[in-house]
Amino acid sequence: MGLKEKILARRVAPGDCGQLTDKTVFINRVAKVVKGGRRFSFSALVVTGDGMGHVGFGLGKAAEVPEAIRKASESARRMIVKIPVKGSTLPHDVIGKFGASKVMLRPAFPGTGVIAGSVVRAVMDAVGVKDVLTKCIGSTNAHNVLQATMSGLLAIKEPEVVAVTRGLTVAEIGYSACGE
């Protein structure tokens, strides 16, 4: 199952989330050479989340930077997904892969903080994870790292599925939504 199918399976309506905040991760200037010189356009990568387990990302392209950011923000709000969080960290280790990028996400003890690069940090802040260890392996292209991070977060198992597999209740496993 690809990243897009995973996002569609866990998608949440923006109205079901708390107050969404946007973080611009990367802005790229693209030059097209035409007869009269160069024509510039911009692409923006934006992460949005409520800090309570909901996160989305979007890419926007336009002739001006503010318009590109606005388009990316709208795209991110349409693709918000629910991520299972255990307290202020992740429930288990996971590796996300996309293209030539791999991102390792590992739970950490309270007080550790977010040990991550700028792209992964933006995603973790949007999700509401406060204690996590991460490592980017391979390509550090912002777009690939962002999608690898999302792929890893979407690979985290839902608490209901884990509970059924182990024959326990969700409370016995110790899962809890962020902030509860």
Contacts in CASP RR format, 6 or more apart in sequence:
PFRMAT RR
TARGET T0000
AUTHOR 0000-0000-0000
METHOD contacts of the structure
MODEL  1
MGLKEKILARRVAPGDCGQLTDKTVFINRVAKVVKGGRRFSFSALVVTGD
GMGHVGFGLGKAAEVPEAIRKASESARRMIVKIPVKGSTLPHDVIGKFGA
SKVMLRPAFPGTGVIAGSVVRAVMDAVGVKDVLTKCIGSTNAHNVLQATM
SGLLAIKEPEVVAVTRGLTVAEIGYSACGE
1 9 0 8 1.000
3 98 0 8 1.000
3 147 0 8 1.000
3 150 0 8 1.000
3 151 0 8 1.000
3 154 0 8 1.000
6 151 0 8 1.000
6 154 0 8 1.000
6 155 0 8 1.000
7 79 0 8 1.000
7 81 0 8 1.000
7 150 0 8 1.000
7 154 0 8 1.000
10 81 0 8 1.000
10 82 0 8 1.000
10 83 0 8 1.000
10 154 0 8 1.000
11 79 0 8 1.000
11 80 0 8 1.000
11 81 0 8 1.000
12 54 0 8 1.000
12 80 0 8 1.000
12 81 0 8 1.000
12 82 0 8 1.000
13 80 0 8 1.000
14 20 0 8 1.000
14 77 0 8 1.000
14 78 0 8 1.000
14 80 0 8 1.000
16 54 0 8 1.000
17 49 0 8 1.000
17 50 0 8 1.000
17 52 0 8 1.000
17 54 0 8 1.000
17 80 0 8 1.000
18 50 0 8 1.000
18 52 0 8 1.000
18 54 0 8 1.000
19 50 0 8 1.000
20 48 0 8 1.000
20 49 0 8 1.000
20 50 0 8 1.000
20 54 0 8 1.000
20 77 0 8 1.000
20 80 0 8 1.000
21 48 0 8 1.000
21 49 0 8 1.000
21 50 0 8 1.000
21 51 0 8 1.000
21 126 0 8 1.000
22 46 0 8 1.000
22 47 0 8 1.000
22 48 0 8 1.000
22 49 0 8 1.000
22 69 0 8 1.000
22 73 0 8 1.000
22 76 0 8 1.000
23 46 0 8 1.000
23 47 0 8 1.000
23 48 0 8 1.000
23 122 0 8 1.000
23 125 0 8 1.000
23 126 0 8 1.000
24 44 0 8 1.000
24 45 0 8 1.000
24 46 0 8 1.000
24 69 0 8 1.000
24 72 0 8 1.000
25 45 0 8 1.000
25 46 0 8 1.000
25 47 0 8 1.000
25 57 0 8 1.000
25 118 0 8 1.000
25 119 0 8 1.000
25 122 0 8 1.000
25 142 0 8 1.000
25 146 0 8 1.000
26 44 0 8 1.000
26 45 0 8 1.000
26 119 0 8 1.000
26 142 0 8 1.000
26 143 0 8 1.000
27 42 0 8 1.000
27 43 0 8 1.000
27 44 0 8 1.000
27 45 0 8 1.000
27 65 0 8 1.000
27 68 0 8 1.000
27 69 0 8 1.000
28 42 0 8 1.000
28 43 0 8 1.000
28 44 0 8 1.000
28 45 0 8 1.000
29 40 0 8 1.000
29 41 0 8 1.000
29 42 0 8 1.000
30 40 0 8 1.000
30 41 0 8 1.000
30 42 0 8 1.000
30 43 0 8 1.000
31 38 0 8 1.000
31 39 0 8 1.000
31 40 0 8 1.000
32 38 0 8 1.000
32 39 0 8 1.000
32 40 0 8 1.000
32 41 0 8 1.000
33 39 0 8 1.000
40 63 0 8 1.000
41 61 0 8 1.000
41 62 0 8 1.000
41 63 0 8 1.000
42 61 0 8 1.000
42 62 0 8 1.000
42 63 0 8 1.000
42 64 0 8 1.000
42 65 0 8 1.000
42 68 0 8 1.000
43 59 0 8 1.000
43 60 0 8 1.000
43 61 0 8 1.000
43 68 0 8 1.000
44 59 0 8 1.000
44 60 0 8 1.000
44 61 0 8 1.000
44 65 0 8 1.000
44 68 0 8 1.000
44 69 0 8 1.000
44 71 0 8 1.000
44 72 0 8 1.000
45 57 0 8 1.000
45 58 0 8 1.000
45 59 0 8 1.000
45 60 0 8 1.000
45 72 0 8 1.000
45 142 0 8 1.000
45 143 0 8 1.000
45 146 0 8 1.000
46 57 0 8 1.000
46 58 0 8 1.000
46 59 0 8 1.000
46 60 0 8 1.000
46 69 0 8 1.000
46 72 0 8 1.000
46 73 0 8 1.000
46 75 0 8 1.000
46 76 0 8 1.000
47 55 0 8 1.000
47 56 0 8 1.000
47 57 0 8 1.000
47 58 0 8 1.000
47 76 0 8 1.000
47 122 0 8 1.000
47 123 0 8 1.000
47 126 0 8 1.000
47 146 0 8 1.000
48 55 0 8 1.000
48 56 0 8 1.000
48 57 0 8 1.000
48 73 0 8 1.000
48 76 0 8 1.000
48 77 0 8 1.000
48 80 0 8 1.000
48 126 0 8 1.000
49 55 0 8 1.000
49 56 0 8 1.000
49 80 0 8 1.000
49 126 0 8 1.000
49 127 0 8 1.000
50 126 0 8 1.000
51 125 0 8 1.000
51 126 0 8 1.000
51 127 0 8 1.000
51 128 0 8 1.000
51 178 0 8 1.000
52 128 0 8 1.000
52 177 0 8 1.000
52 178 0 8 1.000
52 179 0 8 1.000
53 82 0 8 1.000
53 83 0 8 1.000
53 84 0 8 1.000
53 85 0 8 1.000
53 127 0 8 1.000
53 128 0 8 1.000
53 177 0 8 1.000
53 178 0 8 1.000
54 80 0 8 1.000
54 81 0 8 1.000
54 82 0 8 1.000
54 83 0 8 1.000
54 127 0 8 1.000
55 80 0 8 1.000
55 81 0 8 1.000
55 83 0 8 1.000
55 123 0 8 1.000
55 126 0 8 1.000
55 127 0 8 1.000
55 150 0 8 1.000
55 153 0 8 1.000
56 76 0 8 1.000
56 77 0 8 1.000
56 79 0 8 1.000
56 80 0 8 1.000
56 81 0 8 1.000
56 126 0 8 1.000
56 150 0 8 1.000
57 76 0 8 1.000
57 79 0 8 1.000
57 123 0 8 1.000
57 146 0 8 1.000
57 147 0 8 1.000
57 150 0 8 1.000
58 72 0 8 1.000
58 73 0 8 1.000
58 75 0 8 1.000
58 76 0 8 1.000
58 79 0 8 1.000
59 72 0 8 1.000
59 75 0 8 1.000
59 143 0 8 1.000
60 68 0 8 1.000
60 69 0 8 1.000
60 71 0 8 1.000
60 72 0 8 1.000
60 75 0 8 1.000
61 68 0 8 1.000
61 71 0 8 1.000
62 68 0 8 1.000
62 70 0 8 1.000
62 71 0 8 1.000
81 150 0 8 1.000
81 153 0 8 1.000
81 154 0 8 1.000
83 127 0 8 1.000
83 153 0 8 1.000
83 154 0 8 1.000
83 156 0 8 1.000
84 91 0 8 1.000
84 156 0 8 1.000
84 157 0 8 1.000
84 158 0 8 1.000
84 159 0 8 1.000
84 175 0 8 1.000
85 91 0 8 1.000
85 127 0 8 1.000
85 128 0 8 1.000
85 129 0 8 1.000
85 176 0 8 1.000
85 177 0 8 1.000
85 178 0 8 1.000
86 107 0 8 1.000
86 174 0 8 1.000
86 175 0 8 1.000
86 176 0 8 1.000
87 176 0 8 1.000
87 178 0 8 1.000
87 179 0 8 1.000
87 180 0 8 1.000
88 110 0 8 1.000
88 128 0 8 1.000
88 129 0 8 1.000
88 130 0 8 1.000
88 131 0 8 1.000
88 178 0 8 1.000
88 179 0 8 1.000
89 107 0 8 1.000
89 108 0 8 1.000
89 109 0 8 1.000
89 110 0 8 1.000
89 129 0 8 1.000
89 130 0 8 1.000
89 131 0 8 1.000
89 132 0 8 1.000
90 105 0 8 1.000
90 106 0 8 1.000
90 107 0 8 1.000
90 129 0 8 1.000
90 132 0 8 1.000
90 156 0 8 1.000
91 107 0 8 1.000
91 156 0 8 1.000
91 157 0 8 1.000
91 159 0 8 1.000
91 175 0 8 1.000
92 107 0 8 1.000
92 156 0 8 1.000
92 157 0 8 1.000
93 104 0 8 1.000
93 105 0 8 1.000
93 106 0 8 1.000
93 107 0 8 1.000
94 104 0 8 1.000
94 105 0 8 1.000
94 152 0 8 1.000
94 153 0 8 1.000
94 155 0 8 1.000
94 156 0 8 1.000
95 102 0 8 1.000
95 103 0 8 1.000
95 104 0 8 1.000
95 105 0 8 1.000
95 152 0 8 1.000
95 155 0 8 1.000
96 102 0 8 1.000
96 103 0 8 1.000
96 104 0 8 1.000
96 105 0 8 1.000
96 148 0 8 1.000
96 149 0 8 1.000
96 151 0 8 1.000
96 152 0 8 1.000
96 155 0 8 1.000
97 103 0 8 1.000
97 148 0 8 1.000
97 151 0 8 1.000
97 152 0 8 1.000
98 144 0 8 1.000
98 147 0 8 1.000
98 148 0 8 1.000
98 150 0 8 1.000
98 151 0 8 1.000
99 139 0 8 1.000
99 144 0 8 1.000
99 147 0 8 1.000
99 148 0 8 1.000
100 138 0 8 1.000
100 139 0 8 1.000
100 141 0 8 1.000
100 144 0 8 1.000
101 136 0 8 1.000
101 137 0 8 1.000
101 138 0 8 1.000
101 139 0 8 1.000
101 140 0 8 1.000
101 141 0 8 1.000
101 144 0 8 1.000
101 145 0 8 1.000
101 147 0 8 1.000
101 148 0 8 1.000
102 136 0 8 1.000
102 137 0 8 1.000
102 138 0 8 1.000
102 148 0 8 1.000
103 120 0 8 1.000
103 134 0 8 1.000
103 135 0 8 1.000
103 136 0 8 1.000
103 137 0 8 1.000
103 145 0 8 1.000
103 148 0 8 1.000
103 149 0 8 1.000
103 151 0 8 1.000
103 152 0 8 1.000
104 134 0 8 1.000
104 135 0 8 1.000
104 137 0 8 1.000
105 120 0 8 1.000
105 132 0 8 1.000
105 133 0 8 1.000
105 134 0 8 1.000
105 149 0 8 1.000
105 152 0 8 1.000
105 153 0 8 1.000
106 132 0 8 1.000
106 133 0 8 1.000
106 134 0 8 1.000
107 131 0 8 1.000
107 132 0 8 1.000
107 133 0 8 1.000
108 115 0 8 1.000
108 131 0 8 1.000
108 132 0 8 1.000
108 133 0 8 1.000
109 131 0 8 1.000
110 130 0 8 1.000
110 131 0 8 1.000
111 130 0 8 1.000
111 131 0 8 1.000
112 131 0 8 1.000
112 132 0 8 1.000
112 133 0 8 1.000
113 130 0 8 1.000
113 131 0 8 1.000
113 132 0 8 1.000
114 121 0 8 1.000
114 124 0 8 1.000
114 125 0 8 1.000
114 129 0 8 1.000
114 130 0 8 1.000
114 131 0 8 1.000
114 132 0 8 1.000
114 134 0 8 1.000
115 132 0 8 1.000
115 133 0 8 1.000
115 134 0 8 1.000
116 124 0 8 1.000
116 132 0 8 1.000
116 134 0 8 1.000
117 134 0 8 1.000
117 136 0 8 1.000
119 142 0 8 1.000
119 145 0 8 1.000
119 146 0 8 1.000
119 149 0 8 1.000
120 134 0 8 1.000
120 136 0 8 1.000
120 145 0 8 1.000
120 149 0 8 1.000
123 146 0 8 1.000
123 149 0 8 1.000
123 150 0 8 1.000
123 153 0 8 1.000
124 132 0 8 1.000
124 134 0 8 1.000
127 153 0 8 1.000
127 178 0 8 1.000
128 178 0 8 1.000
129 178 0 8 1.000
134 149 0 8 1.000
136 145 0 8 1.000
136 148 0 8 1.000
139 145 0 8 1.000
159 170 0 8 1.000
159 173 0 8 1.000
159 175 0 8 1.000
160 170 0 8 1.000
162 173 0 8 1.000
162 175 0 8 1.000
163 169 0 8 1.000
163 170 0 8 1.000
163 172 0 8 1.000
163 173 0 8 1.000
166 173 0 8 1.000
END
